[in-house]
């Protein structure tokens, strides 16, 4: 099974990327502007993944204050996007 991690440039560190790659996970993280060595990534996929999550108003506004219920909503939305239901 192919595993991909979409993340914000805030989480762009060499340790996190090496850890993900050692576990067989593809890290699609936007590089920071001040990095000397830029990695190759698919900006379109990263930006659209977050855009599609934020289109669901309940996730964008973080109306669920409990972290577990917010995580469950994000997982439901990702499954729906993956199966092209919504």
N, CA, C and O atoms as a GROMACS GRO file, in nm:
protein
  344
    1UNK      N    1   0.084  -0.118   0.000
    1UNK     CA    2   0.000   0.000   0.000
    1UNK      C    3   0.089   0.125   0.000
    1UNK      O    4   0.186   0.132   0.075
    2UNK      N    5   0.055   0.219  -0.083
    2UNK     CA    6   0.131   0.342  -0.096
    2UNK      C    7   0.086   0.441   0.011
    2UNK      O    8  -0.034   0.471   0.021
    3UNK      N    9   0.178   0.492   0.089
    3UNK     CA   10   0.147   0.590   0.193
    3UNK      C   11   0.213   0.722   0.158
    3UNK      O   12   0.332   0.728   0.127
    4UNK      N   13   0.133   0.828   0.163
    4UNK     CA   14   0.182   0.962   0.131
    4UNK      C   15   0.143   1.055   0.245
    4UNK      O   16   0.031   1.048   0.296
    5UNK      N   17   0.234   1.143   0.284
    5UNK     CA   18   0.207   1.242   0.387
    5UNK      C   19   0.205   1.379   0.322
    5UNK      O   20   0.304   1.420   0.261
    6UNK      N   21   0.092   1.450   0.335
    6UNK     CA   22   0.083   1.590   0.292
    6UNK      C   23   0.100   1.674   0.417
    6UNK      O   24   0.034   1.649   0.518
    7UNK      N   25   0.186   1.773   0.412
    7UNK     CA   26   0.208   1.855   0.530
    7UNK      C   27   0.246   1.997   0.492
    7UNK      O   28   0.286   2.024   0.378
    8UNK      N   29   0.232   2.085   0.587
    8UNK     CA   30   0.262   2.227   0.570
    8UNK      C   31   0.413   2.248   0.581
    8UNK      O   32   0.483   2.164   0.639
    9UNK      N   33   0.462   2.356   0.527
    9UNK     CA   34   0.606   2.382   0.528
    9UNK      C   35   0.661   2.400   0.670
    9UNK      O   36   0.783   2.396   0.690
   10UNK      N   37   0.575   2.420   0.767
   10UNK     CA   38   0.618   2.431   0.905
   10UNK      C   39   0.683   2.301   0.952
   10UNK      O   40   0.769   2.303   1.040
   11UNK      N   41   0.642   2.189   0.895
   11UNK     CA   42   0.694   2.058   0.934
   11UNK      C   43   0.806   2.009   0.843
   11UNK      O   44   0.836   1.890   0.839
   12UNK      N   45   0.867   2.099   0.770
   12UNK     CA   46   0.976   2.062   0.679
   12UNK      C   47   1.107   2.058   0.756
   12UNK      O   48   1.174   2.160   0.771
   13UNK      N   49   1.143   1.942   0.803
   13UNK     CA   50   1.274   1.923   0.865
   13UNK      C   51   1.333   1.794   0.810
   13UNK      O   52   1.261   1.700   0.776
   14UNK      N   53   1.464   1.791   0.803
   14UNK     CA   54   1.531   1.674   0.746
   14UNK      C   55   1.504   1.548   0.829
   14UNK      O   56   1.494   1.439   0.774
   15UNK      N   57   1.494   1.564   0.962
   15UNK     CA   58   1.468   1.448   1.048
   15UNK      C   59   1.332   1.385   1.019
   15UNK      O   60   1.321   1.263   1.009
   16UNK      N   61   1.229   1.469   1.004
   16UNK     CA   62   1.095   1.416   0.977
   16UNK      C   63   1.088   1.348   0.841
   16UNK      O   64   1.024   1.244   0.826
   17UNK      N   65   1.153   1.406   0.743
   17UNK     CA   66   1.150   1.348   0.608
   17UNK      C   67   1.226   1.216   0.605
   17UNK      O   68   1.180   1.120   0.544
   18UNK      N   69   1.343   1.212   0.670
   18UNK     CA   70   1.419   1.087   0.675
   18UNK      C   71   1.343   0.978   0.750
   18UNK      O   72   1.346   0.862   0.710
   19UNK      N   73   1.274   1.015   0.859
   19UNK     CA   74   1.195   0.920   0.935
   19UNK      C   75   1.081   0.864   0.851
   19UNK      O   76   1.054   0.744   0.854
   20UNK      N   77   1.014   0.951   0.776
   20UNK     CA   78   0.903   0.906   0.692
   20UNK      C   79   0.954   0.815   0.580
   20UNK      O   80   0.893   0.712   0.551
   21UNK      N   81   1.065   0.852   0.518
   21UNK     CA   82   1.118   0.770   0.409
   21UNK      C   83   1.171   0.636   0.458
   21UNK      O   84   1.167   0.538   0.384
   22UNK      N   85   1.221   0.631   0.582
   22UNK     CA   86   1.268   0.503   0.636
   22UNK      C   87   1.153   0.407   0.661
   22UNK      O   88   1.172   0.285   0.664
   23UNK      N   89   1.032   0.462   0.680
   23UNK     CA   90   0.913   0.379   0.700
   23UNK      C   91   0.840   0.351   0.570
   23UNK      O   92   0.733   0.289   0.571
   24UNK      N   93   0.894   0.396   0.458
   24UNK     CA   94   0.833   0.371   0.328
   24UNK      C   95   0.721   0.467   0.295
   24UNK      O   96   0.633   0.434   0.215
   25UNK      N   97   0.722   0.586   0.354
   25UNK     CA   98   0.619   0.686   0.333
   25UNK      C   99   0.676   0.797   0.246
   25UNK      O  100   0.788   0.844   0.269
   26UNK      N  101   0.600   0.840   0.146
   26UNK     CA  102   0.640   0.951   0.060
   26UNK      C  103   0.598   1.081   0.127
   26UNK      O  104   0.479   1.100   0.156
   27UNK      N  105   0.692   1.170   0.153
   27UNK     CA  106   0.663   1.297   0.219
   27UNK      C  107   0.650   1.407   0.116
   27UNK      O  108   0.748   1.444   0.051
   28UNK      N  109   0.529   1.460   0.098
   28UNK     CA  110   0.506   1.574   0.009
   28UNK      C  111   0.488   1.697   0.097
   28UNK      O  112   0.375   1.737   0.128
   29UNK      N  113   0.599   1.757   0.135
   29UNK     CA  114   0.599   1.872   0.224
   29UNK      C  115   0.661   1.989   0.149
   29UNK      O  116   0.769   1.978   0.092
   30UNK      N  117   0.591   2.102   0.149
   30UNK     CA  118   0.644   2.222   0.083
   30UNK      C  119   0.771   2.265   0.154
   30UNK      O  120   0.772   2.274   0.277
   31UNK      N  121   0.878   2.293   0.080
   31UNK     CA  122   1.002   2.334   0.147
   31UNK      C  123   0.994   2.478   0.196
   31UNK      O  124   0.922   2.561   0.140
   32UNK      N  125   1.066   2.506   0.302
   32UNK     CA  126   1.074   2.643   0.352
   32UNK      C  127   1.154   2.729   0.255
   32UNK      O  128   1.235   2.678   0.177
   33UNK      N  129   1.131   2.858   0.261
   33UNK     CA  130   1.200   2.949   0.169
   33UNK      C  131   1.350   2.958   0.198
   33UNK      O  132   1.430   2.978   0.107
   34UNK      N  133   1.388   2.942   0.325
   34UNK     CA  134   1.527   2.962   0.361
   34UNK      C  135   1.612   2.836   0.353
   34UNK      O  136   1.727   2.836   0.398
   35UNK      N  137   1.558   2.727   0.298
   35UNK     CA  138   1.638   2.604   0.284
   35UNK      C  139   1.737   2.620   0.170
   35UNK      O  140   1.705   2.677   0.065
   36UNK      N  141   1.856   2.569   0.191
   36UNK     CA  142   1.959   2.580   0.088
   36UNK      C  143   1.941   2.474  -0.021
   36UNK      O  144   1.958   2.503  -0.139
   37UNK      N  145   1.907   2.354   0.020
   37UNK     CA  146   1.887   2.245  -0.077
   37UNK      C  147   1.738   2.214  -0.085
   37UNK      O  148   1.679   2.161   0.009
   38UNK      N  149   1.678   2.248  -0.198
   38UNK     CA  150   1.535   2.226  -0.214
   38UNK      C  151   1.508   2.085  -0.265
   38UNK      O  152   1.582   2.032  -0.348
   39UNK      N  153   1.401   2.026  -0.213
   39UNK     CA  154   1.360   1.893  -0.255
   39UNK      C  155   1.257   1.905  -0.367
   39UNK      O  156   1.195   2.010  -0.386
   40UNK      N  157   1.241   1.798  -0.441
   40UNK     CA  158   1.139   1.793  -0.545
   40UNK      C  159   1.009   1.748  -0.480
   40UNK      O  160   1.006   1.648  -0.408
   41UNK      N  161   0.901   1.821  -0.504
   41UNK     CA  162   0.770   1.786  -0.450
   41UNK      C  163   0.664   1.833  -0.547
   41UNK      O  164   0.689   1.916  -0.634
   42UNK      N  165   0.546   1.779  -0.530
   42UNK     CA  166   0.434   1.814  -0.617
   42UNK      C  167   0.349   1.918  -0.546
   42UNK      O  168   0.262   1.884  -0.466
   43UNK      N  169   0.373   2.045  -0.575
   43UNK     CA  170   0.304   2.154  -0.506
   43UNK      C  171   0.153   2.150  -0.531
   43UNK      O  172   0.075   2.181  -0.442
   44UNK      N  173   0.114   2.112  -0.650
   44UNK     CA  174  -0.028   2.105  -0.684
   44UNK      C  175  -0.102   2.009  -0.592
   44UNK      O  176  -0.210   2.041  -0.542
   45UNK      N  177  -0.045   1.892  -0.568
   45UNK     CA  178  -0.110   1.793  -0.483
   45UNK      C  179  -0.119   1.840  -0.339
   45UNK      O  180  -0.221   1.821  -0.272
   46UNK      N  181  -0.012   1.900  -0.290
   46UNK     CA  182  -0.010   1.946  -0.151
   46UNK      C  183  -0.112   2.056  -0.129
   46UNK      O  184  -0.192   2.048  -0.036
   47UNK      N  185  -0.111   2.157  -0.213
   47UNK     CA  186  -0.202   2.270  -0.195
   47UNK      C  187  -0.348   2.229  -0.212
   47UNK      O  188  -0.434   2.275  -0.137
   48UNK      N  189  -0.377   2.143  -0.310
   48UNK     CA  190  -0.515   2.101  -0.330
   48UNK      C  191  -0.566   2.010  -0.220
   48UNK      O  192  -0.685   2.010  -0.191
   49UNK      N  193  -0.478   1.932  -0.159
   49UNK     CA  194  -0.521   1.848  -0.047
   49UNK      C  195  -0.570   1.935   0.068
   49UNK      O  196  -0.675   1.908   0.126
   50UNK      N  197  -0.495   2.040   0.101
   50UNK     CA  198  -0.538   2.129   0.209
   50UNK      C  199  -0.658   2.213   0.168
   50UNK      O  200  -0.744   2.242   0.251
   51UNK      N  201  -0.666   2.252   0.042
   51UNK     CA  202  -0.781   2.328  -0.006
   51UNK      C  203  -0.908   2.246   0.007
   51UNK      O  204  -1.010   2.296   0.053
   52UNK      N  205  -0.903   2.120  -0.034
   52UNK     CA  206  -1.022   2.035  -0.026
   52UNK      C  207  -1.062   2.007   0.118
   52UNK      O  208  -1.180   1.992   0.147
   53UNK      N  209  -0.966   2.000   0.208
   53UNK     CA  210  -1.001   1.983   0.349
   53UNK      C  211  -1.067   2.109   0.405
   53UNK      O  212  -1.163   2.101   0.480
   54UNK      N  213  -1.015   2.225   0.367
   54UNK     CA  214  -1.067   2.350   0.420
   54UNK      C  215  -1.202   2.388   0.360
   54UNK      O  216  -1.273   2.472   0.416
   55UNK      N  217  -1.239   2.328   0.248
   55UNK     CA  218  -1.370   2.357   0.190
   55UNK      C  219  -1.483   2.306   0.279
   55UNK      O  220  -1.595   2.358   0.274
   56UNK      N  221  -1.453   2.207   0.359
   56UNK     CA  222  -1.552   2.157   0.453
   56UNK      C  223  -1.550   2.250   0.573
   56UNK      O  224  -1.453   2.248   0.650
   57UNK      N  225  -1.651   2.329   0.591
   57UNK     CA  226  -1.652   2.440   0.685
   57UNK      C  227  -1.624   2.398   0.829
   57UNK      O  228  -1.561   2.472   0.904
   58UNK      N  229  -1.670   2.281   0.866
   58UNK     CA  230  -1.654   2.238   1.005
   58UNK      C  231  -1.507   2.210   1.038
   58UNK      O  232  -1.466   2.227   1.153
   59UNK      N  233  -1.429   2.169   0.938
   59UNK     CA  234  -1.286   2.147   0.962
   59UNK      C  235  -1.212   2.280   0.958
   59UNK      O  236  -1.123   2.304   1.040
   60UNK      N  237  -1.249   2.366   0.864
   60UNK     CA  238  -1.179   2.493   0.849
   60UNK      C  239  -1.199   2.581   0.972
   60UNK      O  240  -1.108   2.653   1.012
   61UNK      N  241  -1.317   2.577   1.032
   61UNK     CA  242  -1.345   2.659   1.148
   61UNK      C  243  -1.307   2.595   1.279
   61UNK      O  244  -1.310   2.661   1.383
   62UNK      N  245  -1.271   2.468   1.277
   62UNK     CA  246  -1.235   2.391   1.396
   62UNK      C  247  -1.343   2.402   1.503
   62UNK      O  248  -1.316   2.437   1.618
   63UNK      N  249  -1.467   2.372   1.463
   63UNK     CA  250  -1.578   2.380   1.556
   63UNK      C  251  -1.574   2.270   1.660
   63UNK      O  252  -1.629   2.286   1.769
   64UNK      N  253  -1.512   2.159   1.628
   64UNK     CA  254  -1.499   2.051   1.724
   64UNK      C  255  -1.376   2.080   1.809
   64UNK      O  256  -1.263   2.076   1.759
   65UNK      N  257  -1.396   2.108   1.936
   65UNK     CA  258  -1.284   2.145   2.023
   65UNK      C  259  -1.205   2.024   2.070
   65UNK      O  260  -1.088   2.037   2.106
   66UNK      N  261  -1.267   1.907   2.071
   66UNK     CA  262  -1.198   1.786   2.111
   66UNK      C  263  -1.108   1.741   1.996
   66UNK      O  264  -1.153   1.731   1.882
   67UNK      N  265  -0.982   1.715   2.025
   67UNK     CA  266  -0.888   1.681   1.918
   67UNK      C  267  -0.924   1.548   1.851
   67UNK      O  268  -0.899   1.531   1.732
   68UNK      N  269  -0.982   1.456   1.926
   68UNK     CA  270  -1.018   1.325   1.869
   68UNK      C  271  -1.134   1.338   1.772
   68UNK      O  272  -1.136   1.271   1.668
   69UNK      N  273  -1.232   1.423   1.803
   69UNK     CA  274  -1.344   1.439   1.711
   69UNK      C  275  -1.301   1.516   1.586
   69UNK      O  276  -1.350   1.488   1.476
   70UNK      N  277  -1.209   1.612   1.602
   70UNK     CA  278  -1.156   1.683   1.484
   70UNK      C  279  -1.076   1.589   1.396
   70UNK      O  280  -1.087   1.593   1.273
   71UNK      N  281  -0.995   1.503   1.457
   71UNK     CA  282  -0.918   1.405   1.381
   71UNK      C  283  -1.010   1.309   1.307
   71UNK      O  284  -0.984   1.272   1.193
   72UNK      N  285  -1.119   1.269   1.372
   72UNK     CA  286  -1.216   1.180   1.307
   72UNK      C  287  -1.280   1.248   1.187
   72UNK      O  288  -1.299   1.185   1.084
   73UNK      N  289  -1.313   1.377   1.200
   73UNK     CA  290  -1.372   1.451   1.087
   73UNK      C  291  -1.273   1.463   0.971
   73UNK      O  292  -1.312   1.450   0.855
   74UNK      N  293  -1.147   1.488   1.002
   74UNK     CA  294  -1.046   1.498   0.896
   74UNK      C  295  -1.030   1.364   0.826
   74UNK      O  296  -1.016   1.359   0.704
   75UNK      N  297  -1.032   1.256   0.903
   75UNK     CA  298  -1.020   1.123   0.842
   75UNK      C  299  -1.141   1.091   0.755
   75UNK      O  300  -1.125   1.033   0.647
   76UNK      N  301  -1.260   1.127   0.800
   76UNK     CA  302  -1.381   1.103   0.720
   76UNK      C  303  -1.373   1.183   0.590
   76UNK      O  304  -1.407   1.131   0.483
   77UNK      N  305  -1.329   1.308   0.598
   77UNK     CA  306  -1.318   1.392   0.479
   77UNK      C  307  -1.213   1.337   0.382
   77UNK      O  308  -1.234   1.337   0.261
   78UNK      N  309  -1.101   1.289   0.436
   78UNK     CA  310  -0.997   1.233   0.350
   78UNK      C  311  -1.045   1.106   0.280
   78UNK      O  312  -1.014   1.083   0.164
   79UNK      N  313  -1.120   1.024   0.353
   79UNK     CA  314  -1.175   0.903   0.291
   79UNK      C  315  -1.274   0.941   0.182
   79UNK      O  316  -1.275   0.880   0.075
   80UNK      N  317  -1.356   1.042   0.209
   80UNK     CA  318  -1.454   1.086   0.109
   80UNK      C  319  -1.384   1.142  -0.015
   80UNK      O  320  -1.426   1.116  -0.127
   81UNK      N  321  -1.278   1.219   0.005
   81UNK     CA  322  -1.203   1.272  -0.109
   81UNK      C  323  -1.133   1.161  -0.185
   81UNK      O  324  -1.125   1.164  -0.308
   82UNK      N  325  -1.083   1.064  -0.112
   82UNK     CA  326  -1.012   0.953  -0.175
   82UNK      C  327  -1.106   0.870  -0.262
   82UNK      O  328  -1.066   0.820  -0.367
   83UNK      N  329  -1.230   0.856  -0.219
   83UNK     CA  330  -1.327   0.779  -0.297
   83UNK      C  331  -1.411   0.868  -0.388
   83UNK      O  332  -1.501   0.819  -0.456
   84UNK      N  333  -1.382   0.999  -0.391
   84UNK     CA  334  -1.451   1.096  -0.476
   84UNK      C  335  -1.601   1.103  -0.450
   84UNK      O  336  -1.679   1.118  -0.543
   85UNK      N  337  -1.640   1.092  -0.324
   85UNK     CA  338  -1.782   1.104  -0.290
   85UNK      C  339  -1.823   1.250  -0.284
   85UNK      O  340  -1.926   1.288  -0.340
   86UNK      N  341  -1.744   1.332  -0.215
   86UNK     CA  342  -1.781   1.473  -0.197
   86UNK      C  343  -1.711   1.560  -0.299
   86UNK      O  344  -1.729   1.682  -0.299
   0.00000   0.00000   0.00000
